[in-house]
């Protein structure tokens, strides 16, 4: 996967990794959050990260 030829795929992959890493401490029991708190954090982070990477990817896509 080359970020120069597949920027949207790269952005989606990075977003997925960020979300997974944020959830590991909760799953491992290192941080105690209830389901509502975790869902709110996930929604907020996904919104921001998704927007940032969407803008980043859009600037790298060339029209046909």
Residue, then its C-alpha position, 0 to 999 in steps of 0.5 A: x500500500x503506497x500512500x501516494x497511489x492509494x491515499x484514501x486507503x491509507x487514511x482509512x487504515x490509519x484511522x482504523x489503527x488509531x481507533x483500535x489503539x484507543x480501545x486497547x487500554x479499556x479492553x485490557x482493563x487498564x482504564x475503566x470506562x462504561x459503554x457510554x463513555x467509551x462510545x462517546x470517546x470513540x465517536x469524538x475521536x473518529x469524527x476528528x480523525x476521520x475529518x483530518x484524514x479525509x482532508x489529507x486524502x482529498x488533497x492527494x487524489x487526482x481527478x481522472 
